[in-house]
Amino acid sequence: MKPSLRTFALLMASLSAASAAFDCKTLKIAGHAYDLSALARDVTLVSNATTPPTITGTKYTLNPCSAIKGDGDSVPEIDRCPADSWVCRSVTNYKGKEANRVTEVNAVAGGPKSDREPKIEAKTSGDDKPKEFHWKMQGISVDKVEWKTDIKFICDKDKKNDELPVVKKFEDGELELEWRVPAACALGDSGDGNKGSDGEKDKKPEDDKGDDKVSGRGFFSTVFSFLFVGFVFYFVLGLLYNFFVVHATGLDLVPNLAFWREFPYLVMDFSQHIWDIVSGRRRGGYSVV
């Protein structure tokens, strides 16, 4: 039996959807590359509130790169996060020695039979790399209210990628989180990737000043090296000349010995002259002899 045109169209649509699947490793935001794969893990956030005579615990489980793995068979199916959840919210009631009771569990992003994928939104300005962006995804519908998650990623090179996100609020089915990690920095902007041309674009004027300082130090080092090498050559050649030509011995081997004997006094006289000029002692006229 030959496949129908409709079957072929459905196959092509599924292949297209698969090829367009959300990939944390190859995100493009405002034309710049980002890689969130370092965050591809289930993250759990727990908070407890005193609600006499009980304690109410709220747990969020999320994975920004794929559906969460969940608790597996260790938790009854009715108390588990729904299948294909990317962000799950569960509320548990604790009361003394009584058994814990899960009062609420729902997908705040993703969910059963969900074909939705995260959307990335960012405010851009020219060619600047966004320092923050929003990861948004729809969840299930509860009492005709569409649940959803908004994770605000902020580029922070001083943090580590094992930092946990912070719950900002959960209101009317919308969960807002803030996540400061270096993984939220554009590739080539975190100090870990290959910078290429982007690294050159990100070069600051302060970096050029640093290069000028290094260049200045290199110039003076070169001049000093030439002077030192020249002095060594002068001294060695003078010694050889005095030894082989003049047949001098002892201190007489030192080239221009008379000059070097007078050198300390010359330096002292020169220093005194400079000091007199600076201190204003020489203003013309005669000096006492």
Contacts in CASP RR format, 6 or more apart in sequence:
PFRMAT RR
TARGET T0000
AUTHOR 0000-0000-0000
METHOD contacts of the structure
MODEL  1
MKPSLRTFALLMASLSAASAAFDCKTLKIAGHAYDLSALARDVTLVSNAT
TPPTITGTKYTLNPCSAIKGDGDSVPEIDRCPADSWVCRSVTNYKGKEAN
RVTEVNAVAGGPKSDREPKIEAKTSGDDKPKEFHWKMQGISVDKVEWKTD
IKFICDKDKKNDELPVVKKFEDGELELEWRVPAACALGDSGDGNKGSDGE
KDKKPEDDKGDDKVSGRGFFSTVFSFLFVGFVFYFVLGLLYNFFVVHATG
LDLVPNLAFWREFPYLVMDFSQHIWDIVSGRRRGGYSVV
17 115 0 8 1.000
21 117 0 8 1.000
22 65 0 8 1.000
22 117 0 8 1.000
22 118 0 8 1.000
24 35 0 8 1.000
24 36 0 8 1.000
24 37 0 8 1.000
24 39 0 8 1.000
24 40 0 8 1.000
24 64 0 8 1.000
24 65 0 8 1.000
24 66 0 8 1.000
25 35 0 8 1.000
25 36 0 8 1.000
25 37 0 8 1.000
26 33 0 8 1.000
26 35 0 8 1.000
27 33 0 8 1.000
27 34 0 8 1.000
27 35 0 8 1.000
27 36 0 8 1.000
27 120 0 8 1.000
28 34 0 8 1.000
29 120 0 8 1.000
29 122 0 8 1.000
29 130 0 8 1.000
29 133 0 8 1.000
29 186 0 8 1.000
30 122 0 8 1.000
30 124 0 8 1.000
30 128 0 8 1.000
30 129 0 8 1.000
30 130 0 8 1.000
32 129 0 8 1.000
32 130 0 8 1.000
32 186 0 8 1.000
32 187 0 8 1.000
32 198 0 8 1.000
33 186 0 8 1.000
33 187 0 8 1.000
34 133 0 8 1.000
34 183 0 8 1.000
34 184 0 8 1.000
34 185 0 8 1.000
34 186 0 8 1.000
34 187 0 8 1.000
35 183 0 8 1.000
35 187 0 8 1.000
36 64 0 8 1.000
36 65 0 8 1.000
36 153 0 8 1.000
36 183 0 8 1.000
36 184 0 8 1.000
37 65 0 8 1.000
37 183 0 8 1.000
38 161 0 8 1.000
38 181 0 8 1.000
38 183 0 8 1.000
39 64 0 8 1.000
39 65 0 8 1.000
39 161 0 8 1.000
39 179 0 8 1.000
39 181 0 8 1.000
39 183 0 8 1.000
40 63 0 8 1.000
40 64 0 8 1.000
40 65 0 8 1.000
40 66 0 8 1.000
41 63 0 8 1.000
42 61 0 8 1.000
42 62 0 8 1.000
42 63 0 8 1.000
42 68 0 8 1.000
42 69 0 8 1.000
42 70 0 8 1.000
43 61 0 8 1.000
43 62 0 8 1.000
43 63 0 8 1.000
43 164 0 8 1.000
43 165 0 8 1.000
44 59 0 8 1.000
44 60 0 8 1.000
44 61 0 8 1.000
45 59 0 8 1.000
45 60 0 8 1.000
45 61 0 8 1.000
45 62 0 8 1.000
45 164 0 8 1.000
45 165 0 8 1.000
45 167 0 8 1.000
46 57 0 8 1.000
46 58 0 8 1.000
46 59 0 8 1.000
46 60 0 8 1.000
47 57 0 8 1.000
47 58 0 8 1.000
47 167 0 8 1.000
48 55 0 8 1.000
48 56 0 8 1.000
48 57 0 8 1.000
48 58 0 8 1.000
49 55 0 8 1.000
49 56 0 8 1.000
49 57 0 8 1.000
49 58 0 8 1.000
53 95 0 8 1.000
54 93 0 8 1.000
54 94 0 8 1.000
54 95 0 8 1.000
55 93 0 8 1.000
55 94 0 8 1.000
55 95 0 8 1.000
56 91 0 8 1.000
56 92 0 8 1.000
56 93 0 8 1.000
56 94 0 8 1.000
57 91 0 8 1.000
57 92 0 8 1.000
57 93 0 8 1.000
57 94 0 8 1.000
58 89 0 8 1.000
58 90 0 8 1.000
58 91 0 8 1.000
59 89 0 8 1.000
59 90 0 8 1.000
59 91 0 8 1.000
59 92 0 8 1.000
60 87 0 8 1.000
60 88 0 8 1.000
60 89 0 8 1.000
60 108 0 8 1.000
60 167 0 8 1.000
60 175 0 8 1.000
61 68 0 8 1.000
61 70 0 8 1.000
61 81 0 8 1.000
61 85 0 8 1.000
61 87 0 8 1.000
61 88 0 8 1.000
61 90 0 8 1.000
62 68 0 8 1.000
62 86 0 8 1.000
62 87 0 8 1.000
62 88 0 8 1.000
62 109 0 8 1.000
62 149 0 8 1.000
62 151 0 8 1.000
62 165 0 8 1.000
62 177 0 8 1.000
63 69 0 8 1.000
63 86 0 8 1.000
63 87 0 8 1.000
64 86 0 8 1.000
64 118 0 8 1.000
64 135 0 8 1.000
64 151 0 8 1.000
64 179 0 8 1.000
66 86 0 8 1.000
67 83 0 8 1.000
67 84 0 8 1.000
67 85 0 8 1.000
67 86 0 8 1.000
67 110 0 8 1.000
67 111 0 8 1.000
68 81 0 8 1.000
68 85 0 8 1.000
68 86 0 8 1.000
68 87 0 8 1.000
68 88 0 8 1.000
70 80 0 8 1.000
70 81 0 8 1.000
70 85 0 8 1.000
70 88 0 8 1.000
71 80 0 8 1.000
71 81 0 8 1.000
72 80 0 8 1.000
78 102 0 8 1.000
79 90 0 8 1.000
79 102 0 8 1.000
79 105 0 8 1.000
80 105 0 8 1.000
81 88 0 8 1.000
81 90 0 8 1.000
81 105 0 8 1.000
81 107 0 8 1.000
82 88 0 8 1.000
82 105 0 8 1.000
82 106 0 8 1.000
82 107 0 8 1.000
82 111 0 8 1.000
82 112 0 8 1.000
82 140 0 8 1.000
83 111 0 8 1.000
83 112 0 8 1.000
84 107 0 8 1.000
84 110 0 8 1.000
84 111 0 8 1.000
84 112 0 8 1.000
84 113 0 8 1.000
84 114 0 8 1.000
85 107 0 8 1.000
85 108 0 8 1.000
85 109 0 8 1.000
85 110 0 8 1.000
85 111 0 8 1.000
86 107 0 8 1.000
86 109 0 8 1.000
86 110 0 8 1.000
86 111 0 8 1.000
86 118 0 8 1.000
86 137 0 8 1.000
86 149 0 8 1.000
87 107 0 8 1.000
87 108 0 8 1.000
87 109 0 8 1.000
87 110 0 8 1.000
87 137 0 8 1.000
87 139 0 8 1.000
87 149 0 8 1.000
87 175 0 8 1.000
88 105 0 8 1.000
88 106 0 8 1.000
88 107 0 8 1.000
88 108 0 8 1.000
89 104 0 8 1.000
89 105 0 8 1.000
89 106 0 8 1.000
89 107 0 8 1.000
89 108 0 8 1.000
89 170 0 8 1.000
89 175 0 8 1.000
90 102 0 8 1.000
90 104 0 8 1.000
90 105 0 8 1.000
90 106 0 8 1.000
91 102 0 8 1.000
91 103 0 8 1.000
91 104 0 8 1.000
91 105 0 8 1.000
92 100 0 8 1.000
92 101 0 8 1.000
92 102 0 8 1.000
92 103 0 8 1.000
93 100 0 8 1.000
93 101 0 8 1.000
93 102 0 8 1.000
93 103 0 8 1.000
94 100 0 8 1.000
95 101 0 8 1.000
106 140 0 8 1.000
106 142 0 8 1.000
106 147 0 8 1.000
107 114 0 8 1.000
107 139 0 8 1.000
107 140 0 8 1.000
107 147 0 8 1.000
108 139 0 8 1.000
108 147 0 8 1.000
108 148 0 8 1.000
108 149 0 8 1.000
108 170 0 8 1.000
108 173 0 8 1.000
108 175 0 8 1.000
109 118 0 8 1.000
109 137 0 8 1.000
109 138 0 8 1.000
109 139 0 8 1.000
109 147 0 8 1.000
109 148 0 8 1.000
109 149 0 8 1.000
109 175 0 8 1.000
110 116 0 8 1.000
110 137 0 8 1.000
110 138 0 8 1.000
110 139 0 8 1.000
110 140 0 8 1.000
111 139 0 8 1.000
111 140 0 8 1.000
112 140 0 8 1.000
114 138 0 8 1.000
114 139 0 8 1.000
114 140 0 8 1.000
116 137 0 8 1.000
116 138 0 8 1.000
116 139 0 8 1.000
117 137 0 8 1.000
118 135 0 8 1.000
118 136 0 8 1.000
118 137 0 8 1.000
119 135 0 8 1.000
119 136 0 8 1.000
119 137 0 8 1.000
120 133 0 8 1.000
120 134 0 8 1.000
120 135 0 8 1.000
120 136 0 8 1.000
121 133 0 8 1.000
121 134 0 8 1.000
121 136 0 8 1.000
122 130 0 8 1.000
122 132 0 8 1.000
122 133 0 8 1.000
122 134 0 8 1.000
123 130 0 8 1.000
124 130 0 8 1.000
127 201 0 8 1.000
129 185 0 8 1.000
129 186 0 8 1.000
129 189 0 8 1.000
129 198 0 8 1.000
130 186 0 8 1.000
131 154 0 8 1.000
131 155 0 8 1.000
131 185 0 8 1.000
132 152 0 8 1.000
132 153 0 8 1.000
132 154 0 8 1.000
132 155 0 8 1.000
132 184 0 8 1.000
133 152 0 8 1.000
133 153 0 8 1.000
133 184 0 8 1.000
134 150 0 8 1.000
134 151 0 8 1.000
134 152 0 8 1.000
134 153 0 8 1.000
135 149 0 8 1.000
135 150 0 8 1.000
135 151 0 8 1.000
135 152 0 8 1.000
135 153 0 8 1.000
136 148 0 8 1.000
136 149 0 8 1.000
136 150 0 8 1.000
136 151 0 8 1.000
137 148 0 8 1.000
137 149 0 8 1.000
138 146 0 8 1.000
138 147 0 8 1.000
138 148 0 8 1.000
139 146 0 8 1.000
139 147 0 8 1.000
139 148 0 8 1.000
139 149 0 8 1.000
140 147 0 8 1.000
141 147 0 8 1.000
142 173 0 8 1.000
145 172 0 8 1.000
145 173 0 8 1.000
146 173 0 8 1.000
147 173 0 8 1.000
147 174 0 8 1.000
147 175 0 8 1.000
148 173 0 8 1.000
148 174 0 8 1.000
148 175 0 8 1.000
149 174 0 8 1.000
149 175 0 8 1.000
149 177 0 8 1.000
150 174 0 8 1.000
150 175 0 8 1.000
150 176 0 8 1.000
150 177 0 8 1.000
151 165 0 8 1.000
151 177 0 8 1.000
151 178 0 8 1.000
151 179 0 8 1.000
152 168 0 8 1.000
152 176 0 8 1.000
152 177 0 8 1.000
152 178 0 8 1.000
152 179 0 8 1.000
153 179 0 8 1.000
153 181 0 8 1.000
153 183 0 8 1.000
153 184 0 8 1.000
154 178 0 8 1.000
154 179 0 8 1.000
154 180 0 8 1.000
154 181 0 8 1.000
154 184 0 8 1.000
155 182 0 8 1.000
155 184 0 8 1.000
155 185 0 8 1.000
155 186 0 8 1.000
155 189 0 8 1.000
155 190 0 8 1.000
156 180 0 8 1.000
156 181 0 8 1.000
156 182 0 8 1.000
156 184 0 8 1.000
156 185 0 8 1.000
157 182 0 8 1.000
157 185 0 8 1.000
157 190 0 8 1.000
157 191 0 8 1.000
159 180 0 8 1.000
159 181 0 8 1.000
159 182 0 8 1.000
160 181 0 8 1.000
160 182 0 8 1.000
161 181 0 8 1.000
161 182 0 8 1.000
161 183 0 8 1.000
163 179 0 8 1.000
163 180 0 8 1.000
163 181 0 8 1.000
165 177 0 8 1.000
165 178 0 8 1.000
165 179 0 8 1.000
166 177 0 8 1.000
166 178 0 8 1.000
166 179 0 8 1.000
167 175 0 8 1.000
167 176 0 8 1.000
167 177 0 8 1.000
168 176 0 8 1.000
168 177 0 8 1.000
168 178 0 8 1.000
169 175 0 8 1.000
169 176 0 8 1.000
170 176 0 8 1.000
182 190 0 8 1.000
182 192 0 8 1.000
183 190 0 8 1.000
186 198 0 8 1.000
187 193 0 8 1.000
187 194 0 8 1.000
187 198 0 8 1.000
188 194 0 8 1.000
188 195 0 8 1.000
188 196 0 8 1.000
188 198 0 8 1.000
188 199 0 8 1.000
188 202 0 8 1.000
189 198 0 8 1.000
189 199 0 8 1.000
189 202 0 8 1.000
195 202 0 8 1.000
234 255 0 8 1.000
235 255 0 8 1.000
237 255 0 8 1.000
238 255 0 8 1.000
239 253 0 8 1.000
239 254 0 8 1.000
239 255 0 8 1.000
241 255 0 8 1.000
242 248 0 8 1.000
242 252 0 8 1.000
242 253 0 8 1.000
242 254 0 8 1.000
242 255 0 8 1.000
243 253 0 8 1.000
246 252 0 8 1.000
251 257 0 8 1.000
254 260 0 8 1.000
276 282 0 8 1.000
END
